[in-house]
Amino acid sequence: MDIGANLEENEVKFRVWAPFLKSLKIKVNDREFDLEEEEKGYFSTYVKAKEGDRYGYLFNGNEIPDPVSRFQPEGVHKKSEIVSPNFNWEDKNWKGIEMPIIYEMHVGAFGNDFYGVAKKIPYLRELGITAIELMPVSQFAGNRNWGYDGVMLYAVQNSYGGPKGLKYLVNEAHKNGIGVIIDVVYNHIGPEGNYLGLFGPYFSSRYKTPWGPIFNFDESWSDEVRHYVIQNVLYWINEYHADGLRLDAVHSIYDMSPKHILREIMETVEKNERKAIIIAESDLNDPRIILPPVKCGYGLDAQWSDDLHHAIHAFFTGERDSYYEDFGEIEKIAKALKDVFVYDGVYSKFRKKTHGFPVGNLPGNKFVVYCQNHDQVGNRLDGKRIISLVGKEKAKMLPFLYLLSPYIPMLFMGEEYGEENPFLFFTDFSDAEIIKGLREGRKKEMGKYYYEPQSEETFNRSKLSWKIDEELLGLYKALISLRKGEMRGFSRDIEVKTNQGGIIYTRGRYIIVIALQKMKVEYKGELIISTNSKCPQKIPAEVEGCAAVYKYNE
């Protein structure tokens, strides 16, 4: 990188963008040094230092962390630490993620830290997933947080194990045939420990988000802010061997530049020697995010698609609050399976306007689907998982609707074995005003459902229990194996049929049946996988109270 603290033989080059300042000093251990001013507001200097030395930039006698800090061993308010990019990688034969089966996890709730996650790699390999997706690991205030309150893009969370821990996890994952996708947040910065504004105009004066200040991608000085973010993209891919990045809430990334920052990110990755996939989270139902530039798109590799989740959740739970108001009918599940977006240019009652646009003939590997994720569980007032809402028998039917669909499937940690612990919103701020505002806002929003987000108990309640339902786990393993094997394609050439009893869809030689009530299945086939013994061994037949996969029998 050309910014931050970079080791060069027996010295370190410090370089930071700080156009608000006329001069700048740095303190390395107990020694102070002046930085030289460069063009465009950069400052730099060389200092004899080594890995592990602590440093900070001096503002009115106070040491401020580096905006490009790689490690904050004592948290967001203390000194930065010099980190060597070197690591004994053992993944030279790693070819990248071939058939994505993604497993989303929160590092702390899944395994306490990176090393705890690494211990579970054999379990994940046996499950059959091919990539883990880590919720954000950039430094945030305190020891526990979802990660979306991060304030230092380059620093790896100290309570998770820091840079060495993350590299160890990626290395172990690759040795076991599993890729690593890192969730990154370029739409806002968290509230505590955000010192970027002292250095320069990193944030927009035009746009706002409900979560915090937004990066300045299109105003004066924005070239170097864009560079700061682009370098971060390369940092995760090159220094940590990340196989992909998940870009949080791109609908809140505002950029009126001739070249949108999303397109610039994708161009940068396409030119990079080490390859990675870029996945966007968006609630816009806008295919421009993944359309190629020749079709006026940004060209990202894939995007999350909420509509299948919403359709499944509303139908099986009966909930109609918030955005579930637009869903509930079984036909909405069918449309999501066939057309990706249910709202693809049609009127949304929830939004009170026309929403979305058709995806056309885009292949299935442009979309990530799921029946649970951190948002859809954790943003509920009670944090309950789907199995706690609909019971085990119905919960067993749900993976048939997305694991075997023509899209990239994503599991949420613990789903595969029937985890019933909730996933709640937890924080560990130390700033009294931030804590006060957080509590007041949550009480207003949650009412009688309020729980204390700052409590360690809230975090502990969100950890996986690892009380494994072997029957459910075996079902997931069988479905994942089938998806990775004979059903590994992404063709959207499928046939979907529904009635009040359930839904049937076909993919190639396979017939997937989800029958809540009695329904006649006219196709011919032999049973491959089922949720229980109620499913007949052969079809055509009447099917009721189960989900199953049949292989077409000519």
Secondary structure, 3 states (H helix, E strand, C coil): CCCEEEEECCEEEEEEECCCCCCCEEEECCEEEECEECHHHEEEEEECCCCCCEEEEEECCEEECCCCCCCCCCCCCCCEECCCCCCCCCCCCCCCCCCCCEEEECHHHHHCCHHHHHHCHHHHHHHCCCEEEECCCEECCCCCCCCCCCCEEEEECHHHCHHHHHHHHHHHHHHCCCEEEEEECCCCCCCCCCCHHHHCCCECCCCCCCCCCCECCCCCCHHHHHHHHHHHHHHHHHHCCCCEEEECCHHHCCCCCCCCHHHHHHHHHHHCCCCCEEEECCCCCCHHHCCCHHHCCCCCCEEECHHHHHHHHHHHHCCCCHHHHHCCCHHHHHHHHHHCCCCCCEEECCCCEEECCCCCCCCHHHEEECCCCHHHHHCCCCCCCHHHHHCHHHHCCHHHHHCCCCCEEEEECCHHHCCCCCCCCCCCCCCHHHHHHHHHHHHHHHHHHCCCCCCHHHHHHHCCCCCCCHHHHHHHHHHHHHHHCCCCCCCCCCEEEEECCEEEEEECCEEEEEECCCEEEEEEEEEEEECCCCCCCEEEEEECCEEEEEEECC
